[in-house]
């Protein structure tokens, strides 16, 4: 494994998501680069949590549209009516 793989990965993420050029990233002092990566990771985590919360809200708002669950419910209801 490359020893600087995580550094390269972080640079590529900054370039991809925030349109920074490699030349400008290379000019950052290392501490500033680290702080930028920390902030980007925090923003990504917050966005991921928000996305999951929205998915959970949408999932709870919608009914279960699985046909097999309907059949299971119907069969269990019909078992109640048998003498």
N, C-alpha and C positions, 0 to 999 in steps of 0.2 A: 504494500500500500504506500502511496505517496505520502511523505511526511507533511506536506503543505496542502493536502487535499481539502481540508476544512476551510483554509484560507481562500483557496481558489473557488470553492463552492460559495462562500459568502460574497466574494467579489462578483461572481456571476449572478447571484440573486439581486444584488444591488443594481447591477446593470439591467437586468431583465425587468424588475418591478419598479424601479425608480429612475430609469433612463440615465443613470450616471455612466460616464465614460471611464474606461480603465485608467487613462492618464490622470484624470482628476482624483480617482480613488488612490492611485499610487502616490500622489502628492500629499495625502493626508498623513499627519503623524499617526503612529500606530495606535495611540490611546484614543484618538478621534475615530479611527476606523472601528475599534472595538466598541465604542459608545454607539456608533451608528448601527452596528450589527445588533447590539442589545436592544436598541429602540425598534429596529425592524422586526426582531423576534417577538418583542412584546406586542407590537401592532398585529403581527400575524396571529399570535395566540388569541388576542381579543377578537379579531375578525372570525377566527375559527369557532370560538365560543358563541359569538353572536349568530353565526350561521347554524350551529347545532341547535341553539335555542329556537331559532325560527323554524327549523325542520321539525323539532319536537312539537311546537305549537301547531304547525300545519298538520302533523300526523295525528295529534289529539283531536283536531277539529274535523277530521275526515273519518268516516266510518270504515269498518273493515270490509273491503270489497273482494275478499278472497272467497271464491265459490265453494271451496271445500269446507270452509268454516260455516257457510250457510247450510250445507248438507249435514254437517255434524250437528248443528243446532236443531235442524228439523228432525233428525233421527232421535235426538235426545228428547225433544218435545213429544214425538209420537210414542216413545216408550212410556211416557207418563200417562197416556190415555188408554193404554192396553189394560184390559181387566185382569 
